[in-house]
């Protein structure tokens, strides 16, 4: 389901997305990198990853237009197969890849995939953050490597369906502006570690059929449902909101409102929730701190009462 559309229908739209300025700047830089049939991009791939191959003088840029993500994914698979068999430099601009995620296809769109003359494939990531003196922000490079690793996994799934199986390179090319200019430069990024981690995570995911079997009978999350029905459907599924959700889930604002309304301590963060043991609401915590409820032998209750006593002493001292 489209969680962004669902959040908007619930009246709690997510705030994800780039600023308009960053979006325009990123698009302009990508267009520059891919100008003239991707000549500069292919030069960087040749220079950083495959200097022993013939220079990419007459590279192919196949048309990948098709109807819908499934059609584009099929067209991409066909183009990759043809490019590997041709034995020539080929640039696929914004191909569409499909990756099995817990039994359902997730459609992915890398910035580019380059096919080398030996038939191997390389993922290219184009980012608008700068490379200063040959290095970039490690956190941003790490995020780009994780993103590229997902594309590598999707390419490996696709390659396994071809005969012969083309090799997928585990060194992606990261293209960024050089220093403070708009000139492109590039660095090879080894994504083997990120690929292995992502592969293990995907293997451990609960299958979608199992999740669907656990849902209440007849529940539906269609965004065009009446607001009351949609809210009831979402609330029929347990949610454990934490502040970390704000950076990862489109429904975080909706779940935060529910969590605050219920007084759930998870709204204060997972570490706080772990320290409080069986106390799951703010009301329970305050009652335990005041000595109204709770087992004094419980470490969480004892710590709360000690904290309440210290607070009372501090307030009394401040008022003198």
C-alpha positions as YAML, in Angstrom:
chain: A
units: angstrom
residues:
- id: 1
  name: UNK
  ca: [0.00, 0.00, 0.00]
- id: 2
  name: UNK
  ca: [1.03, 3.61, -0.46]
- id: 3
  name: UNK
  ca: [1.72, 4.67, 3.12]
- id: 4
  name: UNK
  ca: [2.22, 8.29, 2.08]
- id: 5
  name: UNK
  ca: [-1.27, 8.44, 0.54]
- id: 6
  name: UNK
  ca: [-2.69, 6.63, 3.56]
- id: 7
  name: UNK
  ca: [-1.10, 9.14, 5.96]
- id: 8
  name: UNK
  ca: [-2.52, 12.06, 3.95]
- id: 9
  name: UNK
  ca: [-5.99, 10.49, 3.98]
- id: 10
  name: UNK
  ca: [-5.73, 10.15, 7.77]
- id: 11
  name: UNK
  ca: [-4.93, 13.86, 8.07]
- id: 12
  name: UNK
  ca: [-1.31, 13.34, 9.16]
- id: 13
  name: UNK
  ca: [0.79, 13.68, 5.98]
- id: 14
  name: UNK
  ca: [4.47, 12.85, 6.22]
- id: 15
  name: UNK
  ca: [7.08, 15.54, 5.79]
- id: 16
  name: UNK
  ca: [9.51, 13.42, 3.80]
- id: 17
  name: UNK
  ca: [11.21, 14.70, 0.68]
- id: 18
  name: UNK
  ca: [13.96, 16.99, -0.53]
- id: 19
  name: UNK
  ca: [13.68, 20.74, -0.55]
- id: 20
  name: UNK
  ca: [12.72, 22.15, -3.93]
- id: 21
  name: UNK
  ca: [16.11, 23.83, -4.21]
- id: 22
  name: UNK
  ca: [17.99, 20.58, -3.54]
- id: 23
  name: UNK
  ca: [15.74, 18.72, -5.97]
- id: 24
  name: UNK
  ca: [16.38, 21.22, -8.78]
- id: 25
  name: UNK
  ca: [20.12, 21.31, -8.07]
- id: 26
  name: UNK
  ca: [20.32, 17.51, -8.05]
- id: 27
  name: UNK
  ca: [18.43, 17.22, -11.33]
- id: 28
  name: UNK
  ca: [20.64, 19.84, -12.98]
- id: 29
  name: UNK
  ca: [23.81, 18.05, -11.87]
- id: 30
  name: UNK
  ca: [22.52, 14.66, -13.04]
- id: 31
  name: UNK
  ca: [21.59, 16.12, -16.44]
- id: 32
  name: UNK
  ca: [25.11, 17.48, -16.78]
- id: 33
  name: UNK
  ca: [26.66, 14.12, -15.90]
- id: 34
  name: UNK
  ca: [24.49, 12.31, -18.46]
- id: 35
  name: UNK
  ca: [24.75, 14.90, -21.27]
- id: 36
  name: UNK
  ca: [25.95, 13.86, -24.74]
- id: 37
  name: UNK
  ca: [24.77, 10.29, -24.36]
- id: 38
  name: UNK
  ca: [26.42, 9.91, -20.96]
- id: 39
  name: UNK
  ca: [29.92, 10.54, -22.37]
- id: 40
  name: UNK
  ca: [31.27, 12.00, -19.11]
- id: 41
  name: UNK
  ca: [29.60, 9.35, -16.97]
- id: 42
  name: UNK
  ca: [31.02, 6.54, -19.10]
- id: 43
  name: UNK
  ca: [34.45, 8.18, -19.02]
- id: 44
  name: UNK
  ca: [34.35, 8.13, -15.22]
- id: 45
  name: UNK
  ca: [33.25, 4.47, -15.16]
- id: 46
  name: UNK
  ca: [36.08, 3.56, -17.54]
- id: 47
  name: UNK
  ca: [38.64, 5.57, -15.58]
- id: 48
  name: UNK
  ca: [37.67, 4.43, -12.06]
- id: 49
  name: UNK
  ca: [36.44, 0.87, -12.60]
- id: 50
  name: UNK
  ca: [37.58, -0.57, -15.94]
- id: 51
  name: UNK
  ca: [40.71, 1.20, -17.27]
- id: 52
  name: UNK
  ca: [41.85, -1.95, -19.07]
- id: 53
  name: UNK
  ca: [38.80, -2.00, -21.37]
- id: 54
  name: UNK
  ca: [38.53, -0.12, -24.65]
- id: 55
  name: UNK
  ca: [37.44, 3.54, -24.21]
- id: 56
  name: UNK
  ca: [33.65, 4.05, -24.42]
- id: 57
  name: UNK
  ca: [33.69, 5.93, -27.72]
- id: 58
  name: UNK
  ca: [30.43, 4.66, -29.24]
- id: 59
  name: UNK
  ca: [28.31, 3.64, -26.27]
- id: 60
  name: UNK
  ca: [24.73, 2.47, -26.66]
- id: 61
  name: UNK
  ca: [21.87, 4.12, -24.74]
- id: 62
  name: UNK
  ca: [18.78, 1.92, -25.20]
- id: 63
  name: UNK
  ca: [15.25, 3.28, -24.87]
- id: 64
  name: UNK
  ca: [13.62, 1.96, -21.68]
- id: 65
  name: UNK
  ca: [10.15, 3.52, -21.99]
- id: 66
  name: UNK
  ca: [7.25, 1.20, -21.20]
- id: 67
  name: UNK
  ca: [3.85, 1.25, -19.51]
- id: 68
  name: UNK
  ca: [3.89, 0.94, -15.72]
- id: 69
  name: UNK
  ca: [6.69, -0.28, -13.44]
- id: 70
  name: UNK
  ca: [6.26, -3.92, -14.48]
- id: 71
  name: UNK
  ca: [6.53, -2.99, -18.15]
- id: 72
  name: UNK
  ca: [9.61, -0.87, -17.49]
- id: 73
  name: UNK
  ca: [11.21, -3.67, -15.44]
- id: 74
  name: UNK
  ca: [10.61, -6.13, -18.29]
- id: 75
  name: UNK
  ca: [12.06, -3.65, -20.81]
- id: 76
  name: UNK
  ca: [15.11, -3.15, -18.57]
- id: 77
  name: UNK
  ca: [15.67, -6.90, -18.31]
- id: 78
  name: UNK
  ca: [15.52, -7.22, -22.10]
- id: 79
  name: UNK
  ca: [17.92, -4.29, -22.59]
- id: 80
  name: UNK
  ca: [20.43, -5.67, -20.07]
- id: 81
  name: UNK
  ca: [20.38, -9.08, -21.72]
- id: 82
  name: UNK
  ca: [20.96, -7.56, -25.16]
- id: 83
  name: UNK
  ca: [23.74, -5.29, -23.87]
- id: 84
  name: UNK
  ca: [25.60, -8.16, -22.19]
- id: 85
  name: UNK
  ca: [25.46, -10.21, -25.38]
- id: 86
  name: UNK
  ca: [26.60, -7.26, -27.53]
- id: 87
  name: UNK
  ca: [29.91, -6.86, -25.70]
- id: 88
  name: UNK
  ca: [29.91, -3.05, -25.92]
- id: 89
  name: UNK
  ca: [29.67, -0.13, -23.51]
- id: 90
  name: UNK
  ca: [25.98, 0.49, -22.74]
- id: 91
  name: UNK
  ca: [24.36, 3.07, -20.49]
- id: 92
  name: UNK
  ca: [20.91, 2.40, -19.05]
- id: 93
  name: UNK
  ca: [19.47, 5.71, -17.86]
- id: 94
  name: UNK
  ca: [17.04, 5.26, -14.95]
- id: 95
  name: UNK
  ca: [16.31, 1.55, -15.48]
- id: 96
  name: UNK
  ca: [13.56, -0.12, -13.48]
- id: 97
  name: UNK
  ca: [14.51, -3.10, -11.32]
- id: 98
  name: UNK
  ca: [12.33, -5.45, -9.27]
- id: 99
  name: UNK
  ca: [13.46, -6.90, -5.94]
- id: 100
  name: UNK
  ca: [11.56, -9.55, -4.01]
- id: 101
  name: UNK
  ca: [10.82, -8.17, -0.54]
- id: 102
  name: UNK
  ca: [9.04, -10.63, 1.74]
- id: 103
  name: UNK
  ca: [7.19, -12.16, -1.20]
- id: 104
  name: UNK
  ca: [6.18, -8.96, -2.99]
- id: 105
  name: UNK
  ca: [8.07, -7.14, -5.77]
- id: 106
  name: UNK
  ca: [9.53, -3.75, -4.85]
- id: 107
  name: UNK
  ca: [10.33, -1.60, -7.89]
- id: 108
  name: UNK
  ca: [13.60, 0.31, -7.76]
- id: 109
  name: UNK
  ca: [15.03, 2.99, -10.03]
- id: 110
  name: UNK
  ca: [18.81, 3.51, -9.85]
- id: 111
  name: UNK
  ca: [20.29, 6.60, -11.46]
- id: 112
  name: UNK
  ca: [22.09, 4.45, -14.02]
- id: 113
  name: UNK
  ca: [23.46, 1.01, -14.75]
- id: 114
  name: UNK
  ca: [26.47, 0.61, -17.04]
- id: 115
  name: UNK
  ca: [27.20, -2.58, -18.98]
- id: 116
  name: UNK
  ca: [30.91, -3.12, -19.61]
- id: 117
  name: UNK
  ca: [32.37, -4.69, -22.78]
- id: 118
  name: UNK
  ca: [32.95, -7.93, -20.83]
- id: 119
  name: UNK
  ca: [29.20, -8.11, -20.11]
- id: 120
  name: UNK
  ca: [29.43, -7.17, -16.41]
- id: 121
  name: UNK
  ca: [27.10, -4.62, -14.81]
- id: 122
  name: UNK
  ca: [27.89, -1.62, -12.58]
- id: 123
  name: UNK
  ca: [25.49, 0.46, -10.48]
- id: 124
  name: UNK
  ca: [25.98, 4.24, -10.70]
- id: 125
  name: UNK
  ca: [24.73, 6.60, -8.00]
- id: 126
  name: UNK
  ca: [24.69, 10.34, -8.76]
- id: 127
  name: UNK
  ca: [24.51, 12.60, -5.68]
- id: 128
  name: UNK
  ca: [24.57, 16.39, -5.35]
- id: 129
  name: UNK
  ca: [26.68, 16.53, -2.16]
- id: 130
  name: UNK
  ca: [30.29, 17.59, -2.91]
- id: 131
  name: UNK
  ca: [33.49, 15.59, -2.92]
- id: 132
  name: UNK
  ca: [36.11, 17.84, -1.30]
- id: 133
  name: UNK
  ca: [39.72, 16.94, -2.04]
- id: 134
  name: UNK
  ca: [38.62, 13.50, -3.19]
- id: 135
  name: UNK
  ca: [36.47, 12.62, -0.18]
- id: 136
  name: UNK
  ca: [32.87, 13.22, 0.85]
- id: 137
  name: UNK
  ca: [30.81, 13.18, 4.04]
- id: 138
  name: UNK
  ca: [31.22, 9.60, 5.39]
- id: 139
  name: UNK
  ca: [27.59, 9.43, 6.54]
- id: 140
  name: UNK
  ca: [26.30, 10.42, 3.11]
- id: 141
  name: UNK
  ca: [28.69, 8.03, 1.36]
- id: 142
  name: UNK
  ca: [27.51, 5.24, 3.67]
- id: 143
  name: UNK
  ca: [23.87, 5.96, 2.83]
- id: 144
  name: UNK
  ca: [24.70, 5.94, -0.89]
- id: 145
  name: UNK
  ca: [26.53, 2.61, -0.47]
- id: 146
  name: UNK
  ca: [23.52, 1.05, 1.26]
- id: 147
  name: UNK
  ca: [21.27, 2.31, -1.53]
- id: 148
  name: UNK
  ca: [23.61, 0.93, -4.20]
- id: 149
  name: UNK
  ca: [23.77, -2.43, -2.41]
- id: 150
  name: UNK
  ca: [19.99, -2.81, -2.77]
- id: 151
  name: UNK
  ca: [20.31, -2.17, -6.51]
- id: 152
  name: UNK
  ca: [23.11, -4.76, -6.70]
- id: 153
  name: UNK
  ca: [20.84, -7.35, -5.09]
- id: 154
  name: UNK
  ca: [18.06, -6.55, -7.55]
- id: 155
  name: UNK
  ca: [20.49, -6.84, -10.48]
- id: 156
  name: UNK
  ca: [21.70, -10.20, -9.17]
- id: 157
  name: UNK
  ca: [18.11, -11.48, -9.09]
- id: 158
  name: UNK
  ca: [17.66, -10.31, -12.68]
- id: 159
  name: UNK
  ca: [21.02, -11.72, -13.85]
- id: 160
  name: UNK
  ca: [20.14, -15.16, -12.43]
- id: 161
  name: UNK
  ca: [17.29, -15.39, -14.99]
- id: 162
  name: UNK
  ca: [19.62, -14.86, -17.96]
- id: 163
  name: UNK
  ca: [21.77, -17.42, -19.76]
- id: 164
  name: UNK
  ca: [24.69, -17.05, -19.47]
- id: 165
  name: UNK
  ca: [24.53, -15.25, -16.11]
- id: 166
  name: UNK
  ca: [26.26, -11.84, -16.38]
- id: 167
  name: UNK
  ca: [28.46, -10.81, -13.43]
- id: 168
  name: UNK
  ca: [27.24, -7.93, -11.26]
- id: 169
  name: UNK
  ca: [30.11, -5.84, -9.94]
- id: 170
  name: UNK
  ca: [30.21, -5.17, -6.21]
- id: 171
  name: UNK
  ca: [31.97, -1.84, -6.66]
- id: 172
  name: UNK
  ca: [29.48, 0.91, -7.42]
- id: 173
  name: UNK
  ca: [30.43, 4.29, -8.86]
- id: 174
  name: UNK
  ca: [29.51, 7.33, -6.77]
- id: 175
  name: UNK
  ca: [29.43, 10.53, -8.86]
- id: 176
  name: UNK
  ca: [29.42, 13.90, -7.05]
- id: 177
  name: UNK
  ca: [30.30, 17.55, -7.75]
- id: 178
  name: UNK
  ca: [34.02, 18.24, -7.42]
- id: 179
  name: UNK
  ca: [34.87, 20.59, -4.55]
- id: 180
  name: UNK
  ca: [32.60, 23.66, -4.84]
- id: 181
  name: UNK
  ca: [32.07, 23.45, -8.60]
- id: 182
  name: UNK
  ca: [29.42, 21.74, -10.68]
- id: 183
  name: UNK
  ca: [32.02, 19.55, -12.41]
- id: 184
  name: UNK
  ca: [31.53, 15.81, -11.84]
- id: 185
  name: UNK
  ca: [34.05, 13.58, -10.16]
- id: 186
  name: UNK
  ca: [33.68, 9.99, -9.04]
- id: 187
  name: UNK
  ca: [34.84, 7.37, -6.59]
- id: 188
  name: UNK
  ca: [34.47, 3.59, -6.58]
- id: 189
  name: UNK
  ca: [32.58, 2.35, -3.51]
- id: 190
  name: UNK
  ca: [32.83, -1.28, -2.39]
- id: 191
  name: UNK
  ca: [29.32, -2.36, -1.37]
- id: 192
  name: UNK
  ca: [30.00, -6.01, -0.46]
- id: 193
  name: UNK
  ca: [29.47, -5.45, 3.25]
- id: 194
  name: UNK
  ca: [26.25, -3.47, 2.73]
- id: 195
  name: UNK
  ca: [25.02, -6.08, 0.24]
- id: 196
  name: UNK
  ca: [25.60, -8.91, 2.73]
- id: 197
  name: UNK
  ca: [23.82, -7.03, 5.53]
- id: 198
  name: UNK
  ca: [20.84, -6.16, 3.32]
- id: 199
  name: UNK
  ca: [20.60, -9.73, 2.05]
- id: 200
  name: UNK
  ca: [20.45, -11.09, 5.62]
- id: 201
  name: UNK
  ca: [17.82, -8.51, 6.58]
- id: 202
  name: UNK
  ca: [15.65, -9.41, 3.57]
- id: 203
  name: UNK
  ca: [15.94, -13.11, 4.38]
- id: 204
  name: UNK
  ca: [14.67, -12.52, 7.92]
- id: 205
  name: UNK
  ca: [11.64, -10.44, 6.93]
- id: 206
  name: UNK
  ca: [8.24, -11.87, 7.78]
- id: 207
  name: UNK
  ca: [6.47, -12.96, 4.60]
- id: 208
  name: UNK
  ca: [3.61, -10.74, 3.43]
- id: 209
  name: UNK
  ca: [1.21, -13.72, 3.44]
- id: 210
  name: UNK
  ca: [1.88, -14.25, 7.15]
- id: 211
  name: UNK
  ca: [1.26, -10.57, 7.89]
- id: 212
  name: UNK
  ca: [-1.96, -10.63, 5.86]
- id: 213
  name: UNK
  ca: [-3.17, -13.75, 7.69]
- id: 214
  name: UNK
  ca: [-2.73, -11.95, 11.02]
- id: 215
  name: UNK
  ca: [-4.91, -8.97, 9.99]
- id: 216
  name: UNK
  ca: [-8.52, -8.76, 11.16]
- id: 217
  name: UNK
  ca: [-11.04, -10.19, 8.72]
- id: 218
  name: UNK
  ca: [-12.13, -7.69, 6.06]
- id: 219
  name: UNK
  ca: [-9.71, -4.91, 7.03]
- id: 220
  name: UNK
  ca: [-8.85, -2.58, 4.15]
- id: 221
  name: UNK
  ca: [-6.40, 0.34, 3.92]
- id: 222
  name: UNK
  ca: [-7.63, 1.96, 0.71]
- id: 223
  name: UNK
  ca: [-7.03, 5.75, 1.01]
- id: 224
  name: UNK
  ca: [-10.41, 6.52, -0.61]
- id: 225
  name: UNK
  ca: [-12.38, 4.91, 2.21]
- id: 226
  name: UNK
  ca: [-14.45, 7.19, 4.48]
- id: 227
  name: UNK
  ca: [-12.30, 8.72, 7.19]
- id: 228
  name: UNK
  ca: [-14.02, 6.81, 10.01]
- id: 229
  name: UNK
  ca: [-13.58, 3.44, 8.30]
- id: 230
  name: UNK
  ca: [-9.98, 4.14, 7.38]
- id: 231
  name: UNK
  ca: [-9.10, 5.26, 10.91]
- id: 232
  name: UNK
  ca: [-10.75, 2.17, 12.39]
- id: 233
  name: UNK
  ca: [-8.86, -0.07, 9.96]
- id: 234
  name: UNK
  ca: [-5.50, 1.45, 10.88]
- id: 235
  name: UNK
  ca: [-6.24, 1.35, 14.60]
- id: 236
  name: UNK
  ca: [-7.12, -2.35, 14.36]
- id: 237
  name: UNK
  ca: [-3.41, -3.04, 13.79]
- id: 238
  name: UNK
  ca: [-1.12, -2.67, 16.83]
- id: 239
  name: UNK
  ca: [1.60, -0.02, 16.50]
- id: 240
  name: UNK
  ca: [4.58, 0.66, 18.77]
- id: 241
  name: UNK
  ca: [5.51, 4.26, 17.99]
- id: 242
  name: UNK
  ca: [8.95, 5.59, 18.91]
- id: 243
  name: UNK
  ca: [10.59, 8.92, 17.96]
- id: 244
  name: UNK
  ca: [12.91, 7.02, 15.59]
- id: 245
  name: UNK
  ca: [9.87, 6.31, 13.40]
- id: 246
  name: UNK
  ca: [9.77, 9.95, 12.29]
- id: 247
  name: UNK
  ca: [12.76, 9.39, 10.00]
- id: 248
  name: UNK
  ca: [11.63, 6.07, 8.56]
- id: 249
  name: UNK
  ca: [7.84, 5.74, 8.30]
- id: 250
  name: UNK
  ca: [5.22, 7.82, 6.52]
- id: 251
  name: UNK
  ca: [2.63, 6.96, 9.19]
- id: 252
  name: UNK
  ca: [4.82, 8.20, 12.05]
- id: 253
  name: UNK
  ca: [2.85, 11.42, 12.64]
- id: 254
  name: UNK
  ca: [-0.42, 9.52, 12.84]
- id: 255
  name: UNK
  ca: [1.04, 6.94, 15.23]
- id: 256
  name: UNK
  ca: [2.63, 9.68, 17.33]
- id: 257
  name: UNK
  ca: [-0.76, 11.35, 17.79]
- id: 258
  name: UNK
  ca: [-2.30, 8.01, 18.79]
- id: 259
  name: UNK
  ca: [0.58, 7.30, 21.17]
- id: 260
  name: UNK
  ca: [0.27, 10.71, 22.84]
- id: 261
  name: UNK
  ca: [-3.49, 10.38, 23.14]
- id: 262
  name: UNK
  ca: [-3.06, 6.99, 24.85]
- id: 263
  name: UNK
  ca: [-0.28, 8.31, 27.07]
- id: 264
  name: UNK
  ca: [2.07, 5.54, 25.91]
- id: 265
  name: UNK
  ca: [5.63, 5.77, 27.21]
- id: 266
  name: UNK
  ca: [6.97, 4.61, 23.83]
- id: 267
  name: UNK
  ca: [6.49, 8.23, 22.70]
- id: 268
  name: UNK
  ca: [9.45, 9.06, 24.97]
- id: 269
  name: UNK
  ca: [11.76, 6.64, 23.15]
- id: 270
  name: UNK
  ca: [12.66, 2.96, 23.26]
- id: 271
  name: UNK
  ca: [15.41, 3.36, 25.91]
- id: 272
  name: UNK
  ca: [12.90, 4.95, 28.32]
- id: 273
  name: UNK
  ca: [10.35, 2.24, 27.53]
- id: 274
  name: UNK
  ca: [12.94, -0.46, 28.29]
- id: 275
  name: UNK
  ca: [13.81, 1.11, 31.66]
- id: 276
  name: UNK
  ca: [10.17, 1.27, 32.78]
- id: 277
  name: UNK
  ca: [9.46, -2.46, 32.55]
- id: 278
  name: UNK
  ca: [5.75, -3.19, 32.95]
- id: 279
  name: UNK
  ca: [4.74, 0.47, 33.21]
- id: 280
  name: UNK
  ca: [3.36, 1.20, 29.75]
- id: 281
  name: UNK
  ca: [1.58, 4.54, 30.18]
- id: 282
  name: UNK
  ca: [2.59, 7.91, 31.55]
- id: 283
  name: UNK
  ca: [-0.30, 7.73, 34.03]
- id: 284
  name: UNK
  ca: [1.05, 4.44, 35.38]
- id: 285
  name: UNK
  ca: [4.53, 5.95, 35.71]
- id: 286
  name: UNK
  ca: [3.29, 9.00, 37.62]
- id: 287
  name: UNK
  ca: [1.11, 6.88, 39.91]
- id: 288
  name: UNK
  ca: [4.06, 4.61, 40.69]
- id: 289
  name: UNK
  ca: [6.31, 7.62, 41.38]
- id: 290
  name: UNK
  ca: [3.74, 9.03, 43.82]
- id: 291
  name: UNK
  ca: [3.50, 5.68, 45.62]
- id: 292
  name: UNK
  ca: [-0.13, 5.12, 44.63]
- id: 293
  name: UNK
  ca: [0.48, 1.94, 42.64]
- id: 294
  name: UNK
  ca: [3.28, -0.47, 41.84]
- id: 295
  name: UNK
  ca: [5.36, -3.04, 43.70]
- id: 296
  name: UNK
  ca: [8.13, -1.38, 45.76]
- id: 297
  name: UNK
  ca: [10.35, -4.38, 44.96]
- id: 298
  name: UNK
  ca: [10.15, -3.57, 41.26]
- id: 299
  name: UNK
  ca: [13.44, -1.84, 40.30]
- id: 300
  name: UNK
  ca: [11.62, 0.55, 37.95]
- id: 301
  name: UNK
  ca: [9.10, 1.54, 40.66]
- id: 302
  name: UNK
  ca: [11.88, 1.96, 43.24]
- id: 303
  name: UNK
  ca: [13.88, 4.17, 40.87]
- id: 304
  name: UNK
  ca: [10.82, 6.32, 40.08]
- id: 305
  name: UNK
  ca: [10.03, 6.85, 43.77]
- id: 306
  name: UNK
  ca: [13.66, 7.73, 44.49]
- id: 307
  name: UNK
  ca: [13.63, 10.22, 41.59]
- id: 308
  name: UNK
  ca: [10.34, 11.72, 42.84]
- id: 309
  name: UNK
  ca: [11.79, 12.12, 46.34]
- id: 310
  name: UNK
  ca: [14.93, 13.82, 44.99]
- id: 311
  name: UNK
  ca: [12.78, 16.14, 42.88]
- id: 312
  name: UNK
  ca: [10.65, 17.08, 45.89]
- id: 313
  name: UNK
  ca: [13.79, 17.82, 47.95]
- id: 314
  name: UNK
  ca: [15.21, 19.99, 45.17]
- id: 315
  name: UNK
  ca: [11.98, 21.97, 44.82]
- id: 316
  name: UNK
  ca: [11.76, 22.45, 48.56]
- id: 317
  name: UNK
  ca: [15.35, 23.71, 48.70]
- id: 318
  name: UNK
  ca: [14.70, 26.07, 45.81]
- id: 319
  name: UNK
  ca: [11.70, 27.60, 47.58]
- id: 320
  name: UNK
  ca: [13.55, 28.42, 50.79]
...
